[in-house]
Amino acid sequence: MDFSLLRNIISRYCVGEEIWVDSRTVYIGHKEPPPGAEAYIPQRYPDNRIVSSKYTFWNFIPKNLFEQFRRIANFYFLVIFLVQLIIDTPTSPVTSGLPLFFVITVTAIKQGYEDWLRHKADCSINECPVDVVQQGKVVRTQSHKLRVGDIVVVKEDETFPCDLILLSSSRSDGTCYVTTTSLDGESSHKTYYAIPDTMAFRTEQEVDSLHATIECEQPQPDLYKFVGRINIYKDKEEPVARPLGAENLLLRGATLKNTQHIYAVAVYTGMETKMALNYQSKSQKRSAVEKSMNAFLIVYLCILISKAVINTVLKYAWQWSPDRDEPWYNHRTEHERQRHVVIRAFTDFLAFMVLFNYIIPVSMYVTVEMQKFLGSYFISWDEEMFDEELGEGAQVNTSDLNEELGQVEYVFTDKTGTLTENNMEFIECCVDGNVYIPHAICNGQILSAASSIDMIDSSPGGYRREYEDLFFRALCLCHTVQVKEEETVDGIKRGIHQGRPTSFYISSSPDEVALVEGMKRLGYTYLRLKDNYMEILNKDDEIERFELLHVLNFDSVRRRMSVIVKSSSGDYLLFCKGADSSIFPRVVSGKVEQVKARVEQNAVEGLRTLCVAYRRLSQSEYQEACHHLMEAKLALQDREQRLAQAYDIIERDFVLLGATAVEDRLQEKAADTIESLHKAGMKVWVLTGDKMETAAATCYASKLFRRTTQILELTKKRTEEQSLHDVLFELNRTVLRQRSISGLSVDCLDFGLIIDGATLSAVLKPNQEGAGHGNYREIFLEICRNCSAVLCCRMAPLQKAQIVKLIKASKEHPITLAIGDGANDVSMILEAHVGIGIMGKEGRQAARNSDYAIPKFKHLKKMLLVHGHYYYIRIAELVQYFFYKNVCFIFPQFLYQFFCGFSQQPLYDTAYLTLYNISFTSLPILLYSLVEQHVSMDTLKREPSLYRDIAKNSLLRWPVFLYWTCLGVFDAVVFFFGAYFLFDNTTFTSNGQLMTTNTQMMFGNWTFGTLIFTVLVFTVTLKLALDTHHWTWINHFVIWGSLLFYVIFSLLWGGIIWPFLNYQRMYYVFMQMLSSGPAWLSIILLITVSLLPDVIKKVLCRAMCPTATERAQDHQKLLPGSVAAVTPLSFCRSCKGTSADSSHLHLGTAESLSLCRSDPLPQKLLAHLAESRGTELCPLSPYMLRLSGAGFAYYAPGPETSV
């Protein structure tokens, strides 16, 4: 009797591994396991069909309509349309049905076309040819027919059709090179590894003979995580289990490079591949503008209901008298008259709702969406944000947050790769107290790599010590660097140097490349990894071989990595490198104090430091370590936690060897960008995993901290000397005392806070409120509010997100922005209101998960100060303008009810009601919201303080909203009563007609309404024209073209008898109105009176208390084509002194001269000054010119200073 199946089940439970229900079993080649293996349980998986489309032919209409009517605005207008169909309303159902139909149809066509394109793309992908191994032969099939378990053959430059586990490759070491550009944007070649037991397979027959199963996790979208194991069955032997990780998984969409072919087995297919799972969008973020818009809509909805209630009550109050009834034109049947008064009142209420519903702007949503979508292209098209080195520009991953870029109050930034170049250069190393510097300078000569060490060793007391050899070998072995030879496209070697092909190092970590290259400069060269043996060329030109047994990979929690190697003499060595905070606590011997002192000195100088340690393992210790590692690697559930526990057991009792120092230079214009953000009123926080001294030095170099900044320290070292409670309260008292003494606002205080991860964890502990010492979280926030800059060092990725969340949840609810370049920044990027990813050297995870991606940190300046400023101004004006023009539109209708007995008689014709928002007034505001520039780009970049004028959603606050609403009510009152009282020689007759005694012409209510509507269209359009600062030909075309279109339409609508109309009440009305002289005069006069108060208000405000933006506009008008082109932007502020040693003198608007204070005046400038002598302005002389800190020349009163 065969008890092997029972034995396998019992052994699984005996080793303590529970059954993992969230796993799948893949049978390679669809072969049943041999007898004795676990029972074969067929599992159903999807085929390899990719479906990115949203609709099918039969469900497009119902599904699309359902999705569109889930929007509140669309559903509201649908209800209004149905009310118009059900009851007798004063307006035709066409007035609300046609705009709704237009919006729904346009959206449906757009979405249908996009889905049709997706269907075409899916079809081309699903029908791609794929080679599959079946019964020892290669069979060609189509991609969508692949199944989980198929063995697939992929050739060079082909794309992987599904997620595959690599079995073998054409390369002897079982590796293959892959590019994942289409997945994460990384163009570098990544190395993937075959399973050791299958890497020797070379033919289809060998691969097809494999009997194995793969147990792995269920599909999940993380591109960089995979947990599984393969069980290989051999004749009458126990199955061999091998761990599988992300380094074995080839992802769909990636491309095979520099490898002739590979054999791999499909584990995830179709919509279960990681690429397909990443189609799902991130959580939706809502901007402050959207929240304000929704609040305004609620207010207008309340106004709408109030109007309907007021008119309903007044109507029945009016008809309470027996001699007053419905007007003759509102004929009611006897049945309708006999209805209960409540039913009639409710019906009238709905009718008034329909009559006034146009106060809710139906087209605003469509216009806002178009503005965001089209406006986002301006970021992508910005040539100043294009990086030549990367060959890429800024990217917009979501257009819903464009205006949020203009509202940022807190900027959270990573340090390495964001503020710095992430281009590491090895500077020095300290070994057992001795300092080694590659290419050290001695007596004015640069030494070679070998003589550099010889010089140190020949110093007094110097000798070749064991620690030094171990240190250099440790750095040559403890890494994940790969050696790659330069090749041409055809695979022919190039770059021959001294008879050998040149090679270079590649790694996902620039630090590791810098360290390995630094060792090469010191005489120890890492050659290659072949057949699990690492080869080193030492300074004596001898090749040393070490067998690589285990790699304990780096992670951001441990902050270290280790390798276990076996030397040629048979010694087991554990080498470890990592942050000093993770190495020193695990060290038991070595010159700790000397190394620690050198590490702190290098950190103060802004260098990145790592400590190196080692441990010799006995045979039994190595076997124990192997047991812990294999047990953890084979686990399917909680593998990461088990590996962390195994690493913790192995990485202990180290001997300290030394430390390294690597320089990471500051990015170009990073300091200027941070300084500009400070001037714009933003608070900048640096969140980094580096040690405090290194991060602080970078903060000073980047001008986050100035020399005058008073630094407040909240670190573990200080809390060990004092209690956390005492330190927090002492810092809080210091800040409050300084604030009360100076009398400055929070923005003017120059405090900088430094906090580390350990102290932050203590501050954020949830049990602090009950500790009897008050709420530490609130005290910490109070300190941070009074600091202009904060440095958080030794931060874990999760802590970065916690910091952002903490600031978001504070009582001010500020708008936050997070920017970073690495995977450890993704959590804070997703947490912030706006997430920006840097296209850095640590991969594209940050850029993929961000809302926007930029090549360099310096581009953040233009992203916020220019694009963010413009986007916010434009959309805020758009929202306010929409509500304003709808108030102007509907309030005369409300007033008209008082003159027609509340009979629900419309003031405007049906065509005007229908086309007002979608034709007559839609294009000018859309174009305005796309191209308006209230000040120039150069001005916004030179004067970051202008950003403060729009901070805290200033243009969409309730006072501004109330002003626009009142302005709309005022204009509506002018329209209505102006038109009414200007015909002072007229009287209303009982039948609603208007008689003029002078001309004996018949002016009915439609003429009266048309007159008001004409004034309305011209006024709201000219109001937008008055608010426009940046005029282009397209502005003129759209604004004047819209007015012309209205006139032509009105002439055609009233001048032709349209056969599809049952009755034509507008026939000849518009021409009749224009034939009247008083009508012309009233139109001109009413437009002028309506616009005059707003013009007067703006003129007075600009003259009496101008904002910084208005002052910038005034100065900007003086710049082009006059001597004022050399006038400073802020004359008064510039006269206080000078700052920079070099600057730019702007002549006109298109050219600039680079000037230094020690240089003579260029002839071009002298000629320009000579030409200006005939002007009214005082001419400049070489002795009257001075350079301002902003880069502009201004007048100096005396000859004492020259350029």
Steps between C-alpha positions, in 0.01 A plus 500: 500500500635842404501739794706769326203734457411468869867546594522825299190640665618405850849639438349829384312539825797372706730773376241749612391635163130563477306452181496825311165546341616804301734297281480319168663183371633499143575168328785561258416370156161387638663177617360316798756448777647151530355249746565597858448868438201693616173431326452674165231765541417677173457873546319745275693805388409763241650481155755755385244735349560865590188714529575865559173611343215610717195428287367243259268555207190395693567671834643834384178704509360382837838488674613839372169664591512347846852633558417848375181533704690406813629856489281724711476779242392268218249326724360837616436618145351162412249548784420852375449366148263229627305758700456705184366194322261398777343829605403818323807722536559851367793392284533230241677177596741584218656778711644253750491185288710634214795622714486175697488300178794702366713435809409130516552449127836675484626306800366170360664561161831583665492194726375275219780607268763448770356155573503412131870580491551277803313217323734532201808498722373196692436312179851564366655387830286190545574371150880531526683171416658312791724189504399226746674170581263205458616138510860601445430721199448870448147583387389848394172627638331831575554694818142482626513116489778474760409326826659490841760220496600536134873498430575801281800575278591870474774626267716811514317832463163329545254609767390257768137402429410435866666475842759222481737313732841470335610135462810534280664733252750489217762653731718251684438657840121470467442875499325728255486874453167679491380857449181610676453837329134439421430405863689749714691718253843359591711454189794328671553127458391292799630153570266209575608156615395148410441232760833323572348154442367593153755752372693230311205414271590584142243318281125476484518130587690571821256769604200284416636218716474715813255377765438785742237717661513864598327628811469876505289784628181607332532789251575840649604826328838567663752477215793446735365228725447129441490209743506137390686171491552224249479129588704285260412129490756239408468125472439341838647798683358757730406820314760776505362837609659826382388852591373738232510877521463811287841429343350186334176660372493642146216750470264539211591808297874475571742426213780243477841655423853369435377142536428273202205319656352382827264226619246601762171379645183712518375569855268801448307557179258753356343741743688337790841617378664777700485735203124453469447541874684831479237631259293579805523866593621632833266640760330817383627829639271802517634852466406794720343669198271202442391508863427874475308447178282235663435729797397782266267265316327413826451871572353559155277198539370652822447831316310313229272330751449830685399676179252225417350508851475882504330511161261220591395675823465838330300349216235364734507819703441690175213271397342503846272782387189368317548742211845364419549173324741339260576728204323430175814353344526241782177321425416231759248223451217446743669183622817693581301765684332236714828354625591534864683821574803309632534307173461819297755678719748214463450500124559874489808458717644252250412734215689783665794263559504430128474870418795596721713183461738677262668657800681166531763504223464169316791567265742598777597138565575434135697824470703427815584151372606636161705772665685251719556253221621753242688709755707204615674493161668833574711323764598219262581750225715724719847493346658651810400185691664268246820324603751433224681230696187294559341597171170554678288786623239541768214252506143542621353181647180670612350829385255527789750679726640770270360785709623337821854580387416863573388434858795313653594604853730214605762332280637166620809394311738208504870577505699241309419512129257787550705784647823324405615355169509139623827487307731356761876546512722308741698745714678301771484206733611455859640156585589423858573868563701558177359717221534395134439749221508381137739700279630674811709807439849482648764766441288643221484170307195285445582144598383193317255261655764259621750763618223669693482206737876450498551857611272454799652167592851639483414773747638462853341198665318397182480137393268274303244397756239234482218748564596704196493200267169390648357850460588531131381146430177570688416794274589295192271217610213655697290649219261418217708667227517336159784528252390571146717517191426765242347355185370624171150434376621188321665365809858576383726616780613862487715726712821290500748614763847339521380200306196436722140615457410780736230442756299705743300443816121519521278483806168627627695682773743777394671468841610146422640597160696785662645268766603231252656761272673652802652162589619470142682831538656368819628188329225243561292430189180302497507294180181298472257249644513168317345172610441647847868592534602864544842590363720783629825634357707619797775764497760232431316407176392169651148370439316389813186285481225491759194279484184707550277299731227742613400861446309673781347780294480861615171639624406839636404361842829317576702762308774248423586208270721194546656218301628161613799382294745213512864576435740277308643389836157377612416780746139616530485880514200724565557854366254774585474866406235752604415817689697567816180487706440140385862378516638642826242329728600162351876547532689323781858602413705734286608863526148627541579843645755593232270390220200671659693828526598481133142419399368803688764726346412384148129539573551861608668561164188368325643162394297181496652243734477123535659270754652163414528199734558129475467176689666160458258212507578150613361203310218454751415874499487497123273195496272666752489818289416294190218330685346831611534654153362204305208462738412867456554504121278198445214647701206617293330692776671788683826439316627854555441484875669160525797620298532803729505270802764278336715802411477625856629167632789482252619863500658526845833495686678697229857622494512859377730547200448864410283749318465663159418852388322572172411842363162572347506845342210740526282523191527801275288792625368297794594781741337762278184292481472459877569870553223584254259266675576673830435840343173367364386429855544122494651303783752244381566176687780260411421137583802272465644177628850648531666578829444839653839657430500405131144620447563825691801581283287448188228722647747783553639457147152504350403811702229315688681622809671837492791598719261721698250218551459402865512120506272311737618143558259221590713187468559177685831629633332797666203301632748266669634796696156644576157345495298539182243694698757756620660542159167559323380757749837675503502533121140621500581767760802611295291547188214679676740728690680604181169557325369725779826697526537564127129545436541328165251275330559129467622542140773741607654284774832343401497172692616164368411169662700177483330178610597135453288194441532356850383821666219539249372153590495600866319825422234327292429220746121486544522443877667832571172678566443284801855524625430798720732729306254643251470426131849482349358497148338843543812647659711366216262650243511836677880499480489406133255780418756753621788352299573606145683174426512153653750218454386147583791256490528124552149467362342173392269515194191453715605787726520730199135430425411545869658846502303607192179360647565678828535840331197436279286427804609810695238763575602726209462210250781631278558381143803270491736394225743207516787454257744213476682269262510155659275215604533608863330830408188343348309488830534874565433583133170313519412657835555865402238711325738527203767240430795573269750238392854566386615295201807395690765231504326287762231383258166641396278380784461852637425643155248224427308553823503879490253753368775679308853401403789736431862433398671716764421668829567843347193457279283511810547877506328556167249224567367682808580868453397519134278211397337464841442875520343515154285191548353624825430852369337361188273242657404726792394768252317235297297377798411847627418620149263210438300573813506873425367469146227260611386739771489775236303263281233377741444786748314715242271200453437505876423874495272460200266277703404803712368670184312206351301387802740211579357323199828315423524688173858469365684820417723348232428297193559125507794525259672755722439288809655202324803661339605755762739268687602266220553745210478872572726519808693172517800543269635834632532373858648168384769677300560745784555209739760353264715795390452781754824638649431779746877548534781365286686177571827682557336723759358204689842332509679818607246588768404179686317710760217547248403143585382627840221701332321180401584294810233336718247489218473878514305537174232250598431611854150587610553881491618479138214268413256741664649792304454319167145399594409854606658634182282261301188609693588868445549450126174304479313779677653754261401288202141460610408832654717695256311352209173556684545861609680625189170460319341752736233585248362149496239310695427133546157398377300219647594263225872539566582717197717809510383809303725791398306819443771665292555237235173311531702182478395187679761386755390173662653309786727308257650827380549605859669168580711512185620848591605379845662185354699707250633725775574188707707324231700811416559591865628162621722464191643852531550440873729210407675720244569762768648230726731371225863610535662282235352570158572284198333474163301202617361703793375764260357238267309313771368801698389715208402191303266387779323837500476495122363146510227609742394786273500284186311221673236742631454649154457158343287360782255788482530580132403165349183299540624162616274214382574275798348747749127487576502868588777757468471760771843651426423579137639843412543589870877556485482712184213699648705568813803613300282733293424700815735781597419476873590130486846579367554770759375280782730213397807724500402680818412186695823324402697804614314533830537129570874493445577837661492401873741210448734724301487774765562248778806360324642845422457621858642183654800508266563866581442491877611152612649305211594139547846370416360352180355836392829674568675236291253562219568875511877446486463244225318748278806725511748234394467451120665751270602778742771600744272358763620164375787540743272599784487249786185299562481615858668840496460584865618164622795491260634836616583357841814326379654240277577135541625287213844531341357448155167567347311569180407840362180474298471716190145488371324169529698261284866535589721519806864584565702309757687754710751474783578784733865504397427506125486823296170599347448325166472715190151369434381637831673838448336529159163421656559766764597757235178437310297571813626855555221659300223350709308649787663267747831590654776347285739256660872547525760234576533649846129494571449130431486244778412132495213387719484160661210406271718547193382844386681829481355805669583865547759594759497854638873551495810403302653300780402155366551350159433164349 
